[in-house]
Amino acid sequence: MSSSRAKNEPTKSDRNRSQLQPSEPESPERPGANEEMLRSIKVMMDDQRTEIVAKFESIISELVKMEVATALKPLQEKVSLQSVTISDLERSANEHSDQLTGMQVNMAKLSATVESLGKKCEELEARSRWHNIRLVGLPEGSEGPQPTESIAKLLMDLLGLDEMTGLTALCSAPLLHNGKRVHIFPDFTPTVAKQRAAFAQVKRELHACANMKFGLRYPATLHITMSSGQTHRFEDLDQALEFVNKSLKKNPALESD
């Protein structure tokens, strides 16, 4: 047994020989492994950075939203109150508009009624004055203590009236009383008198036209009768003046008739 153990155990010379033999070289590292590792690390860091930025933005966004919501809450309440107020104002405005529309209709009816009544009153007043006259040129106080009798006697003297038979003579000379000229006019209402007075200018123009007859019919309608017998009627002063200036004064044939 000792001989076999000794046979299997390496001798000193074998050990020395094995130590002198070179060891097998280790396998070299794979080329580009570091670059791949760095690239993986960079990708991982980019992903983590993107995730962190997203979380941060989300947090900031939520905070900003909360702050904005907190700041806007009073404004929203005011806006809500204003909306209610505006709605009330719109409703009131619509109601007022409807009321004004109704009032305008009623006003138109009332205006038409007032105009109609005004014309009737004017006509009634004018009718009540049909038998009245105005005397112009008499000195104040000349009617004496009995104006009715004094004016009756004055008219009889001026117009040549006889107490028993009425009108006996009516001269074309001016009416004189105590040496002063007296004029007799119908007693028109102020409105009618103003309307008739407006034709004074056109009447002066017609006086300058030969062979022309004209006159004012009640209440204030100007009648112009041509030498041919044709009659023109005017209730508007401007239209009457235009007719006289264009048709009469610029037409010598009419004046020479």
Secondary structure, DSSP 4 states (H G I P E B T S, - for coil): -HHHHHHHSPPHHHHHHHHHSPPPPPPPPPTTHHHHHHHHHHHHHHHHHHHHHHHHHHHHHHHHHHHHHHHHHHHHHHHHHHHHHHHHHHHHHHHHHHHHHHHHHHHHHHHHHHHHHHHHHHHHHHHHTTT-EEEESPPTTTT-S-HHHHHHHHHHHHHTEETTTEE----SSPPEETTEE-EEEE---HHHHHHHHTTHHHHHHHHTSTT-EEEEETTTEEEEE-TTS-EEEES-HHHHHHHIIIIITT-HHHHT-
